[in-house]
């Protein structure tokens, strides 16, 4: 598109202030300031209000207020912005309130490091550390005293979060994301904290909040229970041991195995476990009721093993001589008493469906305090939930043999004790997947604690929360579709949600519990609202400083404040009420519909925010908080490897923006299929740059050739040349295709459509053909104005269509095109309809097929040296049927479509021949024509150019 003729005869060579080089990194901040000065986001809201547009609510999943944003954050925010801008251009009101998750352990941990004078922490946050030093001096504390008041710690956490938010906000704004940045939602805003409390109160009021001593994932380092979303699985090497539980009543054993003679020898049920430290809490041994168990005579006594695993187990015990003397179903063993191997306790054999025959012995050591399945089968058999392990991971003082030991140090001691007692049959090392804390990366333990849960299987009104959640998932639309199965599996397998935490920096569980029974106060709903009103005014500190007597009066003698805080996933999970329903611009005002149209986050949020939001919404209003869920994958390097500083493969969004500009990051985001892992590297970004350059060059050509054209010059569409009307038909097709991709959130397909249109439809066809008209016809001529009218529509549409992705570039192009308004405030262009659209597309499909074949033949001739440019060619086309009619309809202007100096059309069997013109080349239009050299006054011109310059000008009808 840059091969403009340049010679002594004047042509319409125009320019544009839209430069060829974007220089985005330097120029984008200026465009951003224009948006801010013009208050574009506020303009959008006002226009939407005036036009009474329907709302489309994309609710922002809050990033955590800790650390600079990474490339995943950038991709996430850009995807959201693309959707909202495309929805706005589609005629929706798209308010976007960005948010931040502010409470929780990571921030508290950062403050702990500052309190402990961690050098890296001080370097990153000197002002907060200075406050700690000042506080110690003012309160005459030792400079190394780490036991600071909780109220002061919370104050520092709030300050730290606020600083982090401002850092992240700058980077998000730089991405070109339009949002209400001046009024974001923060989970630590007083009003939001109060509404999080109200959400918990509504769940309690609806009957889903339950207290229980139940095994939960417990992090010794956090000193707290962890939600499912905070659990990661890593490989761990454990001691896998086989332990003999001796049968107490041999007569009962004989009866269970059909009256077999068991003689005088001892008999044992053998369990296999990878957590020896849980054996002090053992209360039973579980068997599967339908499995067949062998009673095997060995040198170590009679052993009970499941049939499928018996051979492998005996091999572990180095037992060769053995005999199966009887078999029985697991159900027959139910109630058989066993002696605990080192504690003075008899435990029963019980039946459980959770028992498998995949590994071990087919008999499962059961400690209801240390395993969820153990707990559940224990409920059925009313087993005690005996937890001997304290919050710090040490056995309590009454634990025989191991009091004061950590569970990890106790492991080998348990094994040694078993060996001493003759109960250890095997001890092997096993590498297996084991739950770890996602923050500390340390192994977790399962331990029963008094916690508060949202009950998934508690029936309320004849229906469980799990039932409601499953129905809500069914009603949700997923992008990509596989997200449904993932969330379904999460809900299906989700245990009761432990929502209580033992932390300092978090929204409190504002309940009063009875000092003896630990039951909630009967007026909890009423009291909670009174507390919420105080928090709304003073923040969560209102609860921590509250004297119970202020609200309870005489009851304060019998009740105390619950000391737990709420799981941070509940904070963000309740924002469908605490944010959407509280902000007028976000509230649809329809209680019967989900609060938001769309939630969009990374694939890890099926177990996180998507799930916590679903549960809180179903527990409060009985439906999902979203109509649609969109999931994107994680960003990896060009080789598919996870990014890490140690590998040196981290791509920083700040670096990309500073070198290439935010539009390059936006185009990379849109170009990638986000449904799986998303790759980024220097090579990938280079390809993105090349892709951008093609689009930018297209815009520059369009804008340059419209620099002497305005809306006043637009011709009626029925006066346009045939080719121009066809170009408008193709423009409408392109717009329909691209807006459909936007609507389906298929942005990578949309980018491919943009490149197809710019490269093939425009660059290789339409623009290539109309250059002759644009450059050589009189500037005010009908033929040129017809082409410019078409370019006017193309550019108006294209800039709008590009703006959700290439926001800065579209803004720049809009200024060069119109210098009024803003592209984001507009809507998709209303492209004029063409009456004979279908017949034009059908005819030009045939013409373009012939043209492509002719161009191939011309290229062969050029490669052979018989031709220079295609304009030196004279082409003879033989065609028949509809193809002949389509070509013939263009008359003498067929040569302009073919970009040859001559095009002859014959009727007959399809053929194409090409020859070099024997005529001279016109110095102005570069066509070869016999008239060149015959015009005395202008020997270098053809008659057509002479007429365009000095006469009435040529008339064009088709091309």
N, C-alpha and C positions, 0 to 999 in steps of 0.2 A: 504493500500500500504506500510505499515511499517513492516509487518510480515515477515521479511527476515530471512531465516534459518541461525542459527549461531551454529556451532559445531566444532569438531576437524578436520573435513575434509574441505579443502578449498573450498569456493564458491566465486562467483564474487560479493562481497559486495563492492560497490563503494560509493564515497562521492562527494559532490559538494560544492564549496564556496558559493552557494546560500543557505542562512540559512533558517531554518524552521520558525523562528520568523522574521518578516519583520522589526520590530523596525523602522517603517517608519518615525516617527516624528523626530528621531535623524539622520537618514541616508539620507533622501530626500534632505536636503540642500547641501550635498556633490554631489549628482547626478546633482542637479541644477547647481552647479558651473562647473561641467564637461560640461554641455550643453553650458553654457555661454562662457567658455574658448574655446570650440571647435567651437563656433559660429554656432550652429546647424541651427538656423533660416536662417542665411545667406547661409549656405551650401545647404539648401533646395532650396533656390531661384536660386543658381548657377546650381544645378543639373536639376531643372525644365527648366531652360533656355537652357542648353546643350541638353536636351532631347526634347526641343520644345513642352513641355506639354501644353495642352489647359488650359486657366485660369478658375478658379472657385472663384468668388469674394463674400465673405461674408462681408458685410459692417457693421462695429461696430456701434451700436446705442450708442451714448456717454453718460456714466453716468455723473451725475452732480458733479462738483468738489467741494464737500462740505461734510465733515464727512467721517468716516471710512466706508469701505465696509461692507455690511450686508450679510446674508446668501442668499438672493435673488440675489445680485450682483454675489456672488460666483457661484451659480447655473447657472446663465446666461452666465458667461464667460466660465465655464466648458463645457456647451452644445455647445457653439461656437467652442471650442477647439476640442471636440470630432468630430464634423462635419468636421472641416478643416483637422485634422490628417487622418480621414478615407478617405476624398477626395484625399488627397495627396498620400496615399497608393493605391488609385484607379487609380493613374496616372495623377492627375491634378496638376497644379501650383496653390498654395493656399496662396498667400500673405495675411497677416492679419495685418492691421494697426489699433491699438486700438486708441480710441478717447475720448475726454472729452468735455463736455458742460461747458463753462466757464463764460458766461455773465449771467445777470439776477438778479432778486430781492433777492433770498436767500443769495447770496454772499454780495450784497450791504447791506442787513440787518445785516449780521455779522459785517461788518465794522461800520455800524451805532451803533451797541452795543459797539464796542471798542471805538468809538468816545465818547460815553456816559459813558465810564468807567464801563461797566458791569463786575462784578467780575469774573463770570464764563467765559466770553469771554476773559478777560485778562489772566486768568489761562491757557486757551487753546492756546492763541496766544500772548505770552508776547512780542515777537520781533516786531510784527506789532504795538502793543500798544506803545511800546517804541518809535517807529518812529513818532507816533502821538504826544506824549509828546515832543519829540525833535522838531517837526515842530512848535508846539505852541511857544516854547521858542525862536526858531530862528526867528519867525515872530512876536514876542512880543504880543502874543494872551493870553487871559485869560485861565487859565488851565481848565476851564469848558466850554469854547467856543465850541459849537457843529457845528457851521456854518463854515465848512472848505471848501476851493475851490473844485469845482467838479473835476478839473484835478487831484488834490491830492487824492481825494476819488477813482477815477478810477485807479490811480497808486497803491493804497493799495488793491483794489479789484483784480487787476492783480497779485500782490504779494501773496495775500491770496490764490487765485486759484492755483497758481504754487505750493505752499506748500501742498495743499490738494491733488493735482495730484500725487506728489511724495509719499505721504503716501499711497494712494490707489494703486499706481503702484507696490509698494513692495509686497502688499498682492496678487495682481493679478498674479505677476510673481511666487510667492510661490505656487500658485495653479498648476503650471506646464504648464501654457498656453504659447505656442510658438507664438511669435509675434515680430513685429519690435518695441520693447520697447524703443529703443534709438531714434526713430523718430516717435512718435505718432502724431496724428493730434489733435490740440487744436483749438476750435472755436475762441480763442483769439490770435492765431498766426496772424501776420500782413497779410500774404498772404491770409489766410482763411477769415479774416475779409473783405479784399478787394473783395474776390470772393462772399461772402455773399451779399455785396453791389451790385456786378454785377448781381447776381441772381435777386435781387429786381429790378434792372434796366431793365433786360430782361422781367420781368413780366409787368413792366410799358410799355415798348416798344410794347409788344404784346397786350396791351389794357385791361389788367385785373385789374389794380390798379385804384381804384376809391376813391374819397373823399366824405364823407357824414356826415351829422349830424344824427346819428342813435343811437337808444338805445343799449347799450352794458352792459354786466355784469361788474359792477364797484365795486372795493374794496376800501372802504374809507380808510382803513389802508394802503393799497399799494399806494393809490392815483393814480390808473391806471386801465385801462380796462383789463379784463382777457380773455384769450382765452378759448374755450370750454374745453380744456384739463386741465385747472387750476380751474375748477369748480367742487365742490363736493356737494352732496345733503345730508343734515342732517335734522332731525326732528326739527321743531320750532313751538312754540305756538304763534299764532297771533290772533288779534281781527278780527273776521269775522262779518262784518256789512251789514245790508240791508238799503239802502238809497233811499229816494223818490226824483225823479227829476220831478218837477211839469210841466204839459203840459201847453204850452203858449197859444195855439189857440184851444179852445174847439170845434169850428166848424170843424176844420181840423181833430180833433180826431173823431168826429161823422162820418165824411165822410170815414175815414180810417176803421171804424168798421161798414160800410154798412148803414150809416144814422141813427144809433140808437140815441134815445133821451138821451142826457147826463145830462140834467137838469142844475141846478145852482151850483152843487157841484164841488169841485176841482178834478182833475185827475192827477195821477202820474205814471210814468214808474219807476219800482223799480229795482235797481241794487244790486248786492251782491259782496263784495270784501274783501280780506284779507290784503290789503295794503292801509289803510286809507290815509297814507301820500302822495299817488299819486293823490288824488282828486283835489288839486290845479291845476294840469296839465290837468284835464279832458277836452276833446274837443268834445266828442260824446258819444252816447250809442248805442251799437251794438246789433242787433237781427239777428236770422237766418232766411233767406228769406222763407224757407220751413216749419218752425215750426208754430204751431197754438198758438196764444196768446189770453188769456181770458181778457175781461174787466169786472172787478168784483166790484160790489157795496158793500162798507163796511162802518163801522162807521168812518174810517179814510179817506173817500173819495173813488173815483174810482181808482182802482189799476190795472196796466197792468202787468200780469205774464204769463209765458209760461204754457200751460195746464198741462204738466207732473209734474211740480214742485209747482203748485199753492197751493195745499192742505198743503204740508209741510211748505211752506212759510207762509201761513196764521196762521198756528199753532205757528210758531216762533213769530208772531206779536200778539199773544193772541187774535186773531179775530175769533169769533164763527159765528156771524150772517153775512152772505155774500150771494151774488147772482150774478151769471154770466149773465150779461145782453147782451153780444155780444162776438163774436169771429172773429179773422182775422188772415190771414197769416202774417208772419213777413214782407214780401215784401210790404204789404199794408201800413205798418207803416213808410216806408222809407221817410225821409225828415221831419217828424213830429218834431217840435221844442220843446225843453224842457228848463226849467230854471235851471242853475247850482245852487246847494243848498246853497252856501254861497258866490259865486263870481258873480259880475254883468256881466254874460255871458250867452247867449243863445246857446245851443248845439243841433245838430240834432240827430235823430235816423237814423242809417245807417245799411246796411245789410252786414254781414260777415259770411263766411263759418266756421270760427273758433269757433263760438258760439256752446256750447253743452247744453244738458238738463240733465247733470249728477248730478250737484249740483248747489245751488243758486237759481236764479230766471229765467234764460234763457235770461236775458238782461245783457250785459257786459259793465261796465264802461270802457271807451276807452281813454287812454292817450298816444298818439303816442311817447311821449318822454320817456315813462317808460315801454314799452313792445314791443317785436318784432312783435307779431301778431297785436297789436294795430298800430304799425308803418306801417305795410304792408297794413292793411285795410285803414289807414289814407292816404297813397299814392294814393289809388284808389279814395278817396273822397277829395283829396287835403286839408287835415286838417293841421293846423299849428303844427310844432314840437316844442312845447313850454316847455322848460326845466327850471324849477325854482330852480333846485338843483345844487349847485356848487361842485367842485372836492372833497371838504372836507366833503360832505354829509350834508351841511347846506343850507337852503333856501337863495336865493340871496336877496338883500336889498329891491327889489321892490315887493317881494311876500307879498300879503296882509295877515294879521293875523299871519304869521309864520316866518317873516324875521329873519334870524340869528339862527333859531332853527335847531337842527339836525333832520333828518327825523324820527329817532327812538323816540326822545322825543316829536315830533309833533304828533305821532299817537294818544295818548289819548286826545290831545288838539283838533284834528280834530273831534274825536268822540263827545267831549263835545260841540263843536260848532254846529255840526249837530243836537244834541239833543236840544240845545238852539233854533235853527231855526225850530224845529219841523220836521226835515227831517229824523231823525233816527228812523227806524221801529224795528230794532233788533240789539243786540250786544252780540255775543257769543264768547267764546274762542275755537279756533280750532288748533289741533296739526296736522301739515302737513309737507310734504317734501319741503325743501326750499334750494335754492342755497347758498353755502358757499364758502369762499376763501379757497383753499387747503393749503395755507401757514398759514394764521392767524386763520383759523377755525371760522371766523366771518361771519354773514349774509351779502350777497351782495345786492346791489340795481341795478335796471335797470335804466339807465339814458342816455339821448341822449347827445353825445359830438361830436365835430368835430374830426373825426378819419379817418384813411386811411384803406381801405379794399381791399382784393382780392375778386372780385365779382364772386360769384358762378353761378349766373344766367344772367350775362351780355353776350349778344351774340357777338362773335367775329368770323367773317367769317362764319356766319350762325350756329354757334355751341357754347354752353355755356361751361364753365369750369366744371360744374356738369356733362354734357354729356360726356366730355372727361374722367373725373374721373370714371364715371360708366363703361365706356368701358375699362378703364385700370384695374379696379377691375375684370371684366370678363376675362381678359387675364392673371390674376395672379393665381398661384397655391397656395393653402392654406394647412398648416399643423398646427393643425388638420383642417378638412374640415369646421367646424362650424365658423371658422374665417371669411369666405367669407360673411356670412349673417351679421355678426357683423359690418364689414367694410362697407358693402353695406348700412346698416341702418345709419351708421355715415355720409356717403356721401349724402344719400337721405335727411336727416334731417339737414344737416349742413347749418347754415346761412352764409352770407358773413363773411370772416375771417378778423377780426380786427387785423391788423399787426402793428399798432402804439402803442407805450407805452410812458409813461411819467416818465422815469427813468434816472438815471445817468450812470449806468454801463451797457452799451449795445451798439450794433452796431447801428450807427445813420442812420436815413432815410435821405440820402444825397441829398435832393431835395431843390431847391430854389423856394419859393412861392411868388406870387405877394402880396405886402403889403395891397392892397385894395380888390382885388378879391379872394385872396388865391388860384389862379390857378397856376399850375406848369409852370416853365419857358419853353418856346417852344423848347429850345435846351437841355432839361433835359437829354436825352440819351447821348449826347456828353459830357455834363458837368459831368455827373455821372462817366463816364469812366476816366475823368481827376482826379476826386476826388479819385476813386479807385486806381489809380496809386500812389497817394500820401499816401493813407492808406497802400498800399503794402510796402511802405518804412518806414512809421512812426507809423503805427497802427491807431486806430480810433481817437487818439488825433489830427491827421492831420486835421480832419473835424472840431473838436471843436475849434481849434485855427485859422482856416482859416478865412481870411478877404474876404467877398464876392466879393469885388472889384478886387481881384487877378484873378478871373475867369470871372466875369461879366462885368468888366469895368464900363461904364456909367450906365449900367442896374442895378448896385448895389443900385442906388438911389430908385429903384422901387421894388426890390426883397429882401427878407431876407431868411436866412437859416431856414429850418424846424427844430424845436427843439426836435422832437420825436425820440425815439429809436425804434428799431425793436423788435417785439415779439420774445422772446428767442426760441420759438418753430420753428420760421423761420430759426434761426441759424442752428440748427441741421437738420431741414427739407431740407435745401439747400445743405447739404454736398455731395449729389449725384453729384453736379457740383463742389462745393468748395473744395472737397477732392478727390473723385474718378476720376473725369475727369482731375484733376491737377497732379495726381501722376502716373508716367509711369507704375509702377508695378501693379496698380489697374485698369488701363484703358484698356478695351477690344479693343479699337480702332474701334469699330463698332457703328456708330451713330444710326443705325436702331434697335439696341437691347437695353433693359434696362441696366442701368449703372452697376447694381449688380445682381448677381444670387439669393442672399438670404439676407433678413433682418430677424433678430431673436430677439425678445424682449418679455417682459411680456404682459399679456392680456390687461393691461391698455393703451398700446400704440396704440390700434385701434383708440382711441380718441386723441392720442398724436403724437408720432413720425411717425408711419405708415401713419397717415392721413396728417400731415404737409409735409412729404416727397412726398406723392402722389400728393398733390395739387401744390407744387412748381414745381415738374417735369412736370405735365400735363400743367401747365401754361407757362413753358419755352420750353419744347421739345415735348409736346403732348402725352406722355406715362408715365407709371409708372416707378419708378427708380429701381424696383425689379421684378424678374421673379417669385420668391417664397416668401411667408411670413410664418414664423413659430412663433407660439405663445405659451408661457408657462404660467402656473398659478402662483399664489402667494404661498409663503411658509408659512405654518401654523404649529402649534405645534401638538403633537401626538393626541390631542383631537379635532383637527380641528379649534382651536381658533387662531385668529389673534395674532401675537406676539407683546408684548409691555413690556417696562421696568417695568411699574407699576404692571403687572401680574407676572413678574419674569419668563416668559416663553421664553425669547429670547435665541436662540442658535447662538452663535457667530462663524463665520467661523474660526476666529483666534484660538479660544479655541479648536475646533475640530482638526485643523491642528496640534496644539501644543501637543495634547494628542494622536491623532490617526494617523496623517499624512494626506497629501493632497489626496493621492490615495483613502483613505476611503471616503472623501468628494466627490471625482470624482465618485466612485462606487455608492454611495448613489444617486447622481444626475442621473446617467445612469439607475439605477434600478427603478426609479420612473416614473410613467406615468405623464408626465408634462402637459398633455392636460387639467387637472383640477387643483384643489388646491394640493399642494405638502406638505406632512407632514414630520416633522423631530422631533426626540426626542431621549433621551438616549437609550430607548428600541429599536427604529428603527435603530439607529447607531450600537447597539450591534448585531442586526441581520445582518447588513451589514458587521460587523467584522467577524461573523461566515461564511458568504458567501465568504468573501475574503480569509479566511483561507483555505477553500476547494480548491479554485483555486491555491493558493500558494503551498499547499501540492502537487497538481498535477504537477506543474512546478518543484518542488524540485525532485520528483520521476523521471521525464523525464530527468532533467539535470544530476542527479546522475548516471543514467544508460547510459549516453552518455559521461561520463568523460574520458573514454578510447577509444573514437570514434571521427573521424574527417571526413571531406568531402571526403578524399582519400579512406575511408573505405566503402563508399556508393556502394551498389550492384545495378545492373540493375533491373528494376521493374519486368521483366519477370523471374528473378531468385528468387524472393521472395516467401516465403511460402504462401499457400492459405489464411490463416488467415491474414497475413500481407498485402496482396494485397486487401483483403476486408477492412481492416482498412484504407487503403489509399482511397478507394471508399467512406467510411464514412467520412473521413477527408474532401474530396472534397465537399460532401453534406453539412457538417457543415460550411465550408468556404462560400459556395454559399448562405446558409441560413443567415449567420451572415452578410455578405457584403450586402445582400438585405435589411436587417433590418437597416444597416447603411445608405444605399441609401435612404430609406424611412423615416429616422430620427426616427425610432421606437426603441429607445435604450433600453427601459425596456424589450421589447421582445428579443432584442439582448442579454441582460444579462441573461435572462432565457435560451436562446439557449446555452450560454457559460456554464452555470451550468449543463444543460442537457448533454452536450457533456463531460464535465469533470467528472461528477458524474456517468452517466449511460453508455455512450459509452466507456469511458476510465476506470474510477475507478471500475465500477461494471462488466465490460466485458473484454475489450482488455488487459488492463494492468494486471488485475487479472490473466488472462490466461497465459500471456507471462512471468510472474515472474519466473516460473520454467525454461524456456529457458534461461532467462537472468542470473539467478543465478547459474544453475547447468551444463549447457553445457560449453564446452571449450571456453575460451574467444575469440579465433579467429575462432571458428567454423562457418560454413555457417548458421546454424539455429539461432545462437545468433546474427550474423552480419545482418541477415535478419530482426530480430526484431529491432535491433538498427538502421538500415536504415529507417525503418518505424517510429521509434521514432524521428529520425533526421528530417524527413519531418513534423511530427506532431508538434514537438517543434518549428521548423522554422516558421510554419504557425501560431501556437497558439500564440506565442509571438507577431508576427505582428498583429494578430487579436485582442489581448488584449490591444495593445499599445494606441489606441485612448482613452480608458477609464482608464486603469491602467498604466499610462505613466511611472511613476517611477519604478514600479515593472517590467514592460516590458524592460525598459532600463537595470535594474539590471540583468534580466534573459538573455538578449542579450549578455551582457558582459561575463556571465558565459558560454554561449553557443559558442560564436564566438570570443569575444575579438577583434573585428575589426569593423570599421564603426559604424553606429548608426541605430537603428530600424526605426526611423522616416524618414530617408532619403531613405529607401527602398520602395518596393511595395508589394502587396499581393503575397504570394508564388505561383509560377507556379507549381502546384501539378501534378506529372506525371499521365497521363491518363492510365486507366487499360482497356485492350481490352474486357475482359469478365465482365465488371462492373455490368451490369444489371443482369446477371445470378448469380453472386456472391451475390448480395443483395437479390435476390429472395431466393437462397438456405439458406443463413445465417439467413434470417427472420424466416424460418422454424426451423432451428437449435436452434436459440435463444428462440423460443417459447417452444420447448421441454426442453431446458436447464433450463428455468425459472420454468417449472413444476417440473423438477427433483430437483431443489434447494428447492422448497417448501416442497417436500417429505423428503429431507434430513433434513431440519430444524425441521420438525415434529418428526423425529427420534432422533434428538439431544435434543429436548425439553423433549422427553420421557426418555432420558438417555441411549438410545441404541447405540448412536454414540458420538464420540468426534468431531474432525474436519471433514470437508467434504472429506478429503483425506483418511479417514478411511473407507469411503463408497465404496461399489461395487454396481453399478447401472445396472439394466437390463431394456432396453428400447424396447418396441414393437411398431412398426410404420408401416405405409403402404403408398403407393403412392409416391408423391413428397417428403414428409417428410422422408420416409424411404430412398429414393435415396440420399437426401441431407446429411443425417446422415451417410449413407454407404460410401459416397464419401470421408469421413475423415478417413476411415480405422481404424487401431489400435490407431490412435491419437485422436479418439473421447473422450477418457478419459481425455486428457489434456483440451479439451473444457469444459468438465463437471467438471473439477477439482476434480476428483475422482481417486482412485487407479486402478479401473477397470471399463470398460464400455462395456457391452454386448448389441448387437443389434439383435433383432428378427423381422421378418416380420409378421404382423398380425394386429388385431385391437388394437388401441392405448392404451398403458398401461405403467406404470413405477413402478418398484419395487426396493427397496433399502435394502441392508443388510450390516452388519459390516464385514469387511475383517477379515479373520482368520490368515492372514499372519503377519509377523513382519514388524515394521516400519523402513525404511532406515533412518539412523542418518543424512544423508546429504540432501536428497531431500524430506524427510518426507512422501514419498509414502510407502504404504504397499505392499510388494511384496514377493512371495515365495522364491526368491533367497537370501533374507537377511539372513545371518548366514551361507551361503554355501560357501562363498569365504574365504578360510583359512587365507589369509594374511589380509583380511579386513572384519571381521565378521559383522561389522555394516553397510556395504554398500550393495545396490542392484547391480545387474549386470550392470544396465544402468549407475549408478554413477561410478562404477569401470571402466567402459569403457571410460567414459568422463574424468576421472582423469588419468588413466594409459594405456588406449588403443587408438584406432583410433577415438573414440567418436561416439555417436549415430547420426543417420541421421534422419532428420525431413523433411517432405514434406508438411504437412498441418498446423500443430499447434505447 
